[in-house]
Amino acid sequence: MPLTLDARDQALLDGTAGPAAALAMRVVVRTAESMEAEHLLDITGAHIDSCLYHGQAGLDFAQRLADDGAQVSVPTTLNVSSLDLLHPELYRGDDHTRDQARALMNAYQAMGCEPTWTCAPYQMDARPPLGEHVAWAESNAIVFANAVLGARTHRYGDFLDIAAAITGRAPAAGLHLDAARHATIVFDVSAVPAKLLDLDVAYPVIGHHLGKLVGSAVPVIVGAPAGLSEDRLKAIGSAGASSGSLAMFHVVGSTPEAPDLETACGGRVPTDRHMITADDLRTARDQLTTSTNAKLGAISLGTPHYSVPEFARLIELLGDRRIHPDVHGYVNTGRSVAHELDLRGWSTRLADAGVQLVTDTCTYITPVMADIQGTAMTDSAKWAYYAPGNLGLDVAFGSVEDCVESAVRGEVIRDEGVWADA
Amino acid sequence: MPKATRTLIAGEAHGEILELDEPLSFWGGFESETGTIIDQAHPQVGQSLVGKIVMMTVGRGSSSASSVLAEAIRDGTAPAALILQESDEIIVLGAIVADEIYQTVMPILLVDDVTYRDVASLTAAQITADGQIDPR
């Protein structure tokens, strides 16, 4: 069945609401056709990734829309940009790129998007509920919306996000529909030692391994402790969306569409089953490390943006210690969480400890880090995956405990004991 | 003659065939200024994609790949065409917007497994607007 548009869609396409809405509708319609959608559906919100500057094309598109008077028709949040507007002194890039990046941010604000500048819109108060259709871009946000909130978004790229926000419509296809949300692959972690599954560090590594194994399929994890925290689920999703194209997963006993294995699979028999061992996870962990050089130059935490509970753990681990003077310490977070840190007095404690907060952006997508002498360490599988290529740094992956101890001592220290077989 | 099961972006192209050994994320894995693979973990890191008919089974990674691909198409550093086995909206969106804003078309074709193997064995090919892939 070809795509059928309703009268409202056709009117937008015909330009009755102006050239910007018509361009936005053409982008939605062409995307819908590529997905073999039979119709469009209403969305209640959007999250825009296109506000991060990648070159003239993205700016030309946004300015065309904004100059022609486009306005979003649903509440719309903005992803990280290339600039930290709260800490502009950190920016080390060239003036031209900064000006272009700022012009792009201005164009999206002009269209009525909220200047949230975070890759973790799910950490803010207003979140889409179970079953609601949205158009979210940014791979970690997409997988979190689907898996953890049970909201419905397909794996959208830049441009569809704003086009959907302007028209209020998205293709009725892919992960918007029940059929594509059911798991086809079982990922059994019951053979992984329980003491490793009790640690946060296990989850980005599980996600990295999962993404490599399943590609764009929907997996269901069984054998994990019930009631995994949102931060652990965030770590699985963001890692799997970097090493693979993970846009939806289930964890039996933790995610809303997986009360049990049968429901997660939609009553069908899974096509594949993987038994995961501690050895698999050690291999996956090692893939996230490019250097064993002991000299530490930096730590970078908060990819995706650090949550309040993650900061609580960091503050606890730091105690009253300072990081080593030769080490640069960064934590990326969103403005709403940064505001909470101020209220709790934690911003001052982090500054006293020598740790730099980065807001509105992230250390691996824009030049904000100082010249780093030595290895950069992170607790994020996503950062470990992208930083070597983006920044030309050697990276060591470790737990947040490893990162803090290493930062205080000025050398890479990792607790290998937690990865043992028993 | 090999033919696409679907044309995601219809258009004409020709060029050398380059089959990628692993899926590539255009964001973080590819540099639009030079048109080369920069993902250090990719087996073909350093390879240029400029003007080639690039084959990969599926897409991968970040939403920003749409922006990077659109920029490469604008800049003339993109592949001549892409051949995939599974549809990937993130990649398709980059090509849609480049077409809408610059009227520059980078065809994207979907093929089945057998056709994929046949095309991958070619040195160079010509793609027609109806999705025909002819040796060249």
Interface residues (C-beta under 8 A of the other chain):
Chain A: L23 R26 V27 R30 T31 S34 M35 D49 S50 L52 H54 G55 Q56 A57 G58 D60 F61 R64 A137 E138 S139 I142 H154 R155 Y156 G157 D158 F159 L160 D161 G174 G215 S216 A241 S242 G244 S245 Q287 T290 Y385 Y386 P388 G389 N390
Chain B: L8 I9 P23 W27 G28 G29 S32 I38 D39 Q40 A41 V58 G59 R60 G61 S62 S63 S64 A65 S66 S67 V68 A70 E71 I73 R74 D75 E86 S87 D88 E89 I90 I91 V92 L93 G94 I96 V97 A98 E100 I101 Y102
